[in-house]
Amino acid sequence: MDQGLAALLGAFVGVAGATTTSMLTGWHARQQSRDQARMDHARWRREIRRDAYTATLVPITEAREVARQASRALVREGAEAEVKRLLGRLDELIHTLRASCARLSLEGPKDVATAADAMLNALQVVDNNLVTWRLARRSASESLTEYIERHTVKAAVLSHSITRFTDEASKALDMAP
């Protein structure tokens, strides 16, 4: 083989190698860019969900405390103004939670949204029970003990539903993107 042909063959191999390396490097860079975009999107979705879950947990925690205070006030004589104020606050928190649950239906996953709806329903049952208890205080058709027992059961269901929501939200946040 003469030197010219060897040089030409060497140049051809060099160009082919450089072109192949360049193509592989470009493909790898695009793949890395796509992977990074997927990871950034997953991180963003996780942050959005975390904020939505927190926006639900804060008012439900306050609502549970307000319901507890209202039930204690209902036992006391002469606490009608306090009961009315507490039940009004509970109603505001229910409206806030209803909006949060709507957002969770969008953000998902479905298990979290379902748990949030169950939690909202349990809170509404507690609220209805407290309102009925308040109205019945005037007529005294049932004994105070019956209302306390009924409220205790409803509050336990609410507490369980809050725990379930928290567990589902934690699982959703821990899931790999």
C-alpha positions in Angstrom: 0.0 0.0 0.0 1.4 3.4 -0.9 1.6 6.3 1.5 -1.1 8.4 -0.2 -3.7 5.6 0.0 -2.8 4.9 3.6 -3.1 8.6 4.4 -6.4 8.8 2.6 -7.7 5.7 4.4 -6.5 7.1 7.8 -8.2 10.4 7.1 -11.4 8.6 6.2 -11.3 6.5 9.4 -10.6 9.7 11.4 -13.5 11.5 9.9 -15.8 8.5 10.4 -14.8 8.1 14.0 -15.2 11.8 14.7 -18.6 11.9 13.1 -19.7 8.8 15.0 -18.4 10.2 18.2 -20.2 13.5 17.6 -23.5 11.8 16.8 -23.3 9.6 19.9 -22.3 12.6 22.1 -25.3 14.5 20.7 -27.7 11.6 21.2 -26.4 11.2 24.8 -26.8 14.9 25.5 -30.4 14.9 24.2 -31.2 11.9 26.3 -29.7 13.5 29.4 -31.7 16.6 28.7 -34.9 14.6 28.4 -34.1 12.7 31.6 -33.4 16.0 33.4 -36.7 17.5 32.1 -38.6 14.4 33.4 -37.0 14.6 36.8 -37.6 18.4 37.0 -41.3 17.8 36.1 -41.6 15.0 38.7 -40.1 17.2 41.3 -42.4 20.1 40.4 -45.5 17.8 40.6 -44.3 16.5 44.0 -44.0 20.1 45.3 -47.5 21.0 43.9 -49.0 17.9 45.6 -47.2 18.6 48.8 -48.6 22.1 48.9 -52.1 20.8 48.1 -51.9 18.2 50.8 -50.7 20.8 53.3 -53.5 23.1 52.3 -55.9 20.3 53.3 -54.2 19.2 56.5 -54.0 22.7 58.0 -57.7 23.5 58.0 -58.8 19.9 58.9 -56.5 20.0 61.9 -58.1 23.3 63.0 -61.6 22.1 62.2 -61.1 19.0 64.5 -60.0 21.4 67.3 -62.9 23.7 66.7 -65.3 20.8 66.8 -63.7 19.6 70.1 -64.1 23.1 71.6 -67.7 23.3 70.4 -68.6 19.9 72.0 -67.1 21.1 75.3 -69.0 24.3 75.1 -72.2 22.5 74.4 -71.9 20.7 77.7 -71.6 24.0 79.6 -74.6 26.2 80.5 -74.7 29.7 79.2 -72.2 29.1 76.4 -74.6 29.7 73.5 -72.6 32.7 72.0 -69.4 30.6 72.1 -71.1 27.6 70.5 -72.6 29.8 67.8 -69.1 31.4 67.1 -67.4 28.0 67.0 -70.0 26.4 64.7 -69.7 29.4 62.4 -65.9 28.9 62.3 -66.4 25.2 61.6 -68.7 26.1 58.7 -65.9 28.4 57.3 -63.4 25.6 57.6 -65.7 23.1 55.8 -65.9 25.5 52.9 -62.1 25.8 52.8 -61.8 22.0 52.9 -64.3 21.6 50.1 -62.1 23.8 47.9 -59.0 21.8 48.9 -60.7 18.6 48.1 -61.6 19.9 44.6 -57.9 20.7 44.1 -56.9 17.3 45.3 -59.2 15.7 42.7 -57.1 17.5 40.1 -53.7 16.9 41.7 -54.3 13.3 42.7 -53.6 10.5 42.9 -57.1 9.1 43.2 -56.4 7.4 46.5 -55.5 10.7 48.1 -58.6 12.5 46.7 -60.8 9.7 47.9 -59.3 9.8 51.4 -59.8 13.6 51.4 -63.5 13.3 50.4 -64.0 10.8 53.2 -62.4 13.2 55.6 -64.6 16.0 54.4 -67.7 13.8 54.7 -66.7 12.8 58.3 -66.3 16.5 59.2 -69.7 17.4 57.8 -71.2 14.6 59.9 -69.5 15.9 63.0 -70.8 19.4 62.1 -74.3 18.2 61.6 -74.2 16.4 64.9 -73.0 19.5 66.7 -75.7 21.7 65.1 -78.4 19.1 66.0 -77.1 18.9 69.5 -77.2 22.7 69.8 -80.7 22.9 68.6 -81.8 20.0 70.8 -80.5 21.8 73.9 -83.6 24.0 73.8 -86.0 21.1 73.6 -84.1 18.6 75.7 -85.6 15.7 73.7 -82.5 13.5 74.3 -80.2 13.4 77.2 -76.8 15.1 77.2 -75.1 11.7 77.5 -76.6 10.5 74.2 -75.2 13.5 72.4 -71.8 13.2 74.0 -71.7 9.5 73.0 -72.8 10.2 69.4 -70.3 13.0 69.1 -67.5 10.8 70.5 -68.2 8.1 67.8 -68.4 10.7 65.0 -65.2 12.4 66.2 -63.4 9.0 66.2 -64.5 8.4 62.6 -63.2 11.9 61.7 -59.9 11.2 63.4 -59.5 7.9 61.5 -60.3 9.6 58.2 -57.6 12.2 58.9 -55.1 9.5 59.6 -56.0 7.7 56.4 -55.7 10.9 54.4 -52.3 11.6 55.9 -51.1 8.1 55.2 -52.3 8.2 51.6 -50.7 11.6 51.1 -47.4 10.4 52.5 -47.4 7.3 50.3 -48.1 9.5 47.2 -45.2 11.8 48.1 -42.9 8.9 48.7 -43.7 7.2 45.4 -40.9 7.3 42.8 -41.7 9.8 40.0 
